[in-house]
């Protein structure tokens, strides 16, 4: 019988498990279950540790938090699930989903997650047999993802999405029968709360190869349930120089973002700074990397509705503006955090800006200033999106495109310079403007302050008096 070894876990994880075993008391069955067992057998680390008990999981988690000084988080009192957070590790505690451990494992999603190890012998001897009622170890060796049974999807349709994510993350193939069952039941995903679909989608977007997970979800008929906008994108052809329809182009843009985010060092000398930037959490555990990938998927979302043939040419006028509105609607529908929605909306709205700058005979200081002013913190995100977008037109490598894209390199280099400009104290303030022109607070004050700020950034004015004189000329000419 296959065994699980305690040395597969970290010191912190073992400490949490010892606390759980002690807090449970004598005679209470506590089992290590799910992904931590699977990952350890694959030689992969896990941040989370899951244990299951016959009943009383919520109170057990409270006692563990008290013993360890960790934070207690109630996940779902009705389903008997709670979490203990200690340092960088999490212990999830859940009630059995059936009268006994075998039944609990049978009620899980995939066989490779239906594995368990009794905690008492594991902690006592450092090793213990793996409980495997459904052949999960065999599937693990075959690198195969298989549903635990015909009722797995009926119990929870989100498991189809999770299957697409797990298969991509683990590099496993989906068993044919499981793939057929997921495809056949894809429409039932529409009954699920938007927040749960959001969580699986954003988890896909966190993968190093998120494009592969999205493609698999699409082949299984799931992606269009989460994002109905995908259907029209699939059916919208694009003229040269594009080689792909809108959806294929967008998925290739996501793949380009994956590649760039995975090799930021290739964007020398900006790699280290960009790595910190894209790891910034925007809300709800979603970072800039995930938001960039979502923007890559949605940047042309309005092309199907804006496609027109004018004088023999196919055009997509205002697909950036209308696409931004759609991106916001999608973010609100999926209950994304407001800041994430705002970032994706801004990237979609401005995704053509670098192309327009590149089409000009020369990028003027004013155009450059306004690019950074309008994009703010998302300026570098947009440069990377533009890189992935440009490469996806023909299927080129984004890193090869970077080496040829002087404008994008120049914009990336200009970020630090523009940040210094933005940090300089303004030469004039609202009170100065209102006093000089007899204005009350309102849009005109804001407009004049913006003009003064721009003139200051461009080096046209250097003192308060020069700034006010400049505004005199602005007022006279308006």
N, C-alpha and C positions, 0 to 999 in steps of 0.2 A: 504494500500500500504506500502511495506517495506521502511524503512527510513535508511539513513546513518547519523552517528553522527560525528561531527567535533572532538570530544574528542578521536576518534579512531586514530587520527594522532598525530605525535610528534609536539613539538613547532616549530622546524625548518621547518618541512613540511608545517605547517600552514603559517609560515612566507613567504615561497616561493609561496604558493598559493595566499596569499594576494597581493604579489608583482605582480603576473601574472594577477590577476583580475584588479588591478589598472592600470597596463601597457596596458591592452587591451582596456580600455576606455569604455565609455557608448555605449550600443547597440550592443556590440560584445558578442556573445554566447561563453562562456568558460566552458568546462565540464571536471570534474575529471573522468578518464576512466581506464578500464583495471585492471591490477593485484593489484593495491593498494586498489581498492574497494573489489575485491575478497578476498584478504588477510585480510583486516580489518574485514570482515564478518566471516572469519575463526578464528579470534583471533591471526593472525600471523602478525608480523611486516614487513614493506617494507622499503628498503633504497630508492628505486626509486618512484617518483610520476609522473604520466602521465596525461597530459591534452591535449584536442583536441579543435581546433578552426576551424571555416569555412574556413579561409584562413589567410595567413600572419604569419604562425607559426615561421618562421626563424627570422623575424624582431621582433616579440613579445619576443622571447627568448633573443635577443640582449638587448632589453629594460629592461627585468627582470635582466639580468646580470649586467647592468649598475646601476640599482636601488639597488641591494643587494650587489654589490661588488664581485659577483660570477664570475666564468670563463665560457665564452661562447664556446660551441663546436658545429660546424656545422656537422650534421650527414649525411644528404642527401638533398641537395638543391632542386634537381629535385622532390623528393617526399614530400618536405616541412617538414623536421624534423630537430630539433636542441635540444641542451641540455644545461642546466645551472648546474654547479657543485658548491656547496657551502658547505664547511666543509665536512661532511661525507654523504651528501645527494645530490641527482640528481633530477632535474626537466626536464622531456622530454616533448617537445611541438611538436605537429604534426597537419598538416592540416587534415580536414575531408577527408575521402576516398570516400565520396559520397556527394550529394548536402545538406543533412541534417544529424543530429545526429543519427537518427534511421538507415539511410542508412550506416553511418560510422560504427555503431556497427554490422550491418549485414555483413559488409565486413571483420570482424575480424576472428580469427581462431576458438576459442571454445566459447561456450555460456557462460561459467563462466567468460570469459574475456570480454564479450559483455555487460557489465554493466557500467552505467554512473551516475553521479550526477552533476546537474547544480551547478556551483560554487557560483553564486551570492547569492541564498537563503541559501546555506550551510554556507557561511561566515557571512551572516547577522543574521541568526537565530540559527546557531549551529547544524542544522539538515535539511535534505532535502530528498525528495522522490528519490528512486533508479529507474532509467530508465532501463527497462528490456524487450526489445521487443521479445526476443527469448527463454524465459524460463530459463535463466541462474540461477536464484535464486532457482528454483525447482531442477535443476541439482546439484547445490551447496549443497542443503539439502540431496540429494541422493548420494552425493560424487561420481558424475558421470562426466566424461569428454566427451563432445559431440561436434562434428564439427558444425559450424554455418549453414552450408548448403553444397550442392553437389559441389559448385564451390570453396570451401575454399582451397582445395588441388591444384586445377588447378591454382589458383591465386598464390600460393606459396607452392611448394612441401616440403620445409623445415618444414612446419607445422606438418608433420608426425613425424619427429624427435622431435620437440618441444612437441608434444603430449606424446611421450614416456617419455620425461624428466618430464613434468608436472605431469603426472599420478603417476610417481614414487615419485616425490617430495611431492605431496599433499596427497599421499596415496589413490588416486581415481582409480576407474575402468574405462576403456574405454568403451563407449557404443558400442554394437555389430556392429551396422551399421557403426559407425565411424572406428572401428578396421578393418572391411572388406574393407572400402574405402581406408584406409591408406595402407593396404597390397596390394590391387589391383593397387595402384598408386605408389608403392615403386620405381619402375624402373625410374620414372620421376625425382627422386631425383638426378640422375646422370647428369641432365642438369644444376644443381645449381652450382654456383661458389664454389670452394674448401674452400674459407675463411668462407662462411656461414655454410658449413657442419662442418668445424673445430670449429666454435664458439659453435654450438650445442653439438658437441662431448665433448669439454672441459667443457661446462656447466654441462653435465652429470657427468663428472669425478670430479666435485666439490661437488656432492651430498654425503651426509653421507652414502647412500646406492647406490653407483654408479653401483654396479654389477646388482642390480635389474633393473635399467634403461637400461643398456646394454642388459640384457636378454630380456626385453620387446621390445627394438628396433630390436633385432635379431628375435624374434617371428613374428614381423610385416614385416620382410624382408628388414629392413632399414640398419641394421648394415653392411651387406655384400655389400651394395652399397657404403657406406662410406669407408669400409675396405674390398676390394675384397679378401684379404688374409684370411679372416674368413672362406670361403668355404672349401679350402683344410684342414684347421685346424679341421673342423668338421668331415671330412672324414678320419682322421688319428688316428688309434688306437695306444695304447701304451701298452707295456708289463708290467708285475708285476715288482715292487710293485705298479705301477700306476693302479688306478681303473677306470680312465676316459679317453676319447679321448682327443686330444690336446685342442680343444676349451673348452670343459667342464672343464678340468683342469685349463685352463687359466682364465675362468670366476670365478672359485672358488678361484684362486689366487687373483683376484680383490676383491672378497668378503672378503678374509682374510686381504687384505690391508685396506679395509673399516673398518673392526673390530678393527684392531690394531690402525689405525689413530683415531678412535673414542674412544679408551680406552688406550691412551698412558700412563696414570698413572699406568697401570698394568705392564709396563716395568720399574718398579722401579729399581734403583733410577734415571732413565734417562728421565722420562716422561716430566718434565717441559722443559728441554733443547730441547727434541725432538719436543715438541709442537711449540717452536719458530722456530726450524729448518724447519719443514715441512710447516710452514706458509710463508716462504720466497718466494717472487715473483721472478720468473725467467725471466719474459718477457710477454708482452701482457696480463697481468692480470692473468697469469697461475702460480700457486704456486707448490712447491715441492710435496705436497700431490697429486695433479692432475697428475704430471709427474710420480710419483710412481705408481699410478693406471694404467696409460697408459703402463708403462714398464711391469707391471704384466700381462696386456692383451697381450702384444707382446713378452714376454720373450722367448716363444717357437715358434715364428712365422715361423721359417725356418725348423721346424721338418718335415713337409710334404715333403719338397724337399730333405732332408738329410736322410730320413728313408731307411735303408738297412738291409737285413738279412744276417748276417755273421756267419758262423759255427753254424747255427741254432738259433742265437740270433738276436733280432731286436736292431739295433744301430742307433744313430743319430749323427754321427761324424760331428764336426764343426758347429753344429746348432747354437752355441753361436756366432761364427764369422760371419756366413752368416746371422744370425738373426739381428745382429747389423747393417749390411749393409741394410737390409730390413727396419729396424726401421728408419734409416736415410732417406731412400727413401720415406717412409710414411710421415715422418715429413716434408720433402720438398714438397711432393705432396699436403699436407694439409696446406701449408704455415704456419707451426708452427714457433714461434720465434726460432732463431738459438740456443740460450742457452737451450731451452726446448728440441729441437731435440738432441743436444749434450748430455744432461743428460740422456735421454731415451736410446740413442745409447750406452752410456757407461754402463748403468745398464744391458742392454740386453747382451752386449759383455762379461761382467764379472759375469753374474748371476750364473755361475757354480763354481766360485772361493771358496766360503765358503764350498761347498761340497768337492772340491778337498783338501782343507785344513783339513777338517774333516776326510778324508780318510787316511791322513798321520799318521804314528805312533806317531809323536809329531809335533806340530807347532813350527818350528825353529824361532829364533829372526829375521833371514833374511826374511823368508816367511811372517812373520807378518809385518815387515817393508815394504816390497814390496806391500803387500795388501793395506796398507794405502797410500803408494806413488802413486800407479797406480789409486786408486779410488779417492784420494783427497777429495774434499768437498762432494762427493757422497758416501763415505764409509758407513755412517750410513743408507743412503737410501738403499744401497745394503744389509745390514744386515736385514732390515725390509722386503725387497723383498725376500730374502732367507728364511725368516721365513714364509711368506705367501705362497711361492712356496712349501716349505717342507710340510706344513699343507695340501695343496691342492692335494698332491699325493694321499692321502686316504680319504680326506674330514674331517680331524681332526680340532680341534680348534687351531688357531694360538697361542692363549694365553697359552693353555696347552702345545703346542709344545715349546714355549719359556721357560717354566719352566724346560723342559728336555734338552734344547739345550745349554749345557755349552759353546760350542765354540762360538755361536752367542753372548751370554752374555759377554764372554771374549773379543770378538772383539768390542762390543759396549763400554765396559769399557775402552778399549785401545785407544779410540778416543782422549780423553783429553790428555793422555800421549803423543801420537804421534803428537798432535798439538803443544805441548811444544817443542818437538824435532825439528819439522819443522820450528819453529819460531827462533831457535838458529842461530846466524850468521854463515855462512860457514867458515871453517878454511882456505880454499883456494878459489881463484877466477880465472876467465878466464885468467887474465893477468899473474898470477903466473904460470899457466900451460903452457901458450904459451912461456913465457920467459925461463922456465926450459927445455922445450923439443923442442924449435925452431919451434913451430907450428903456423899456421895461423888460424883465426877463421873458424870453421867447425865442422863436426860431431865428430871427434876424441876428440876435446876439450870438447864437451858436454859429451861424454862417460866417460872421465876421471873425470870430475867434478861430474858426477852421482855416480861413484865408490867411490870418496872421501867423498861425502855426505852420502852415505850408511855406510861407515866405521865409520864416525863420529856419525851417529845416533845409531849405534850398540855399541858404546863405544870403538871401537878398536883403534881409534886415538883421541888425546885430544889437540894437538897443531898443528900449521902450519907445523912445521918441521916433526912431525910424519906423517901428512897427505901426505906431499911430498915424504917422504921415502916410504910410502905405495904405492904411485903411481909409484915410481921407480920399485917396485916389480911387480906391475901390468903390466908395460911396458915390463919388462924383461920376463914375462911369456907369453906374447901375441905373 
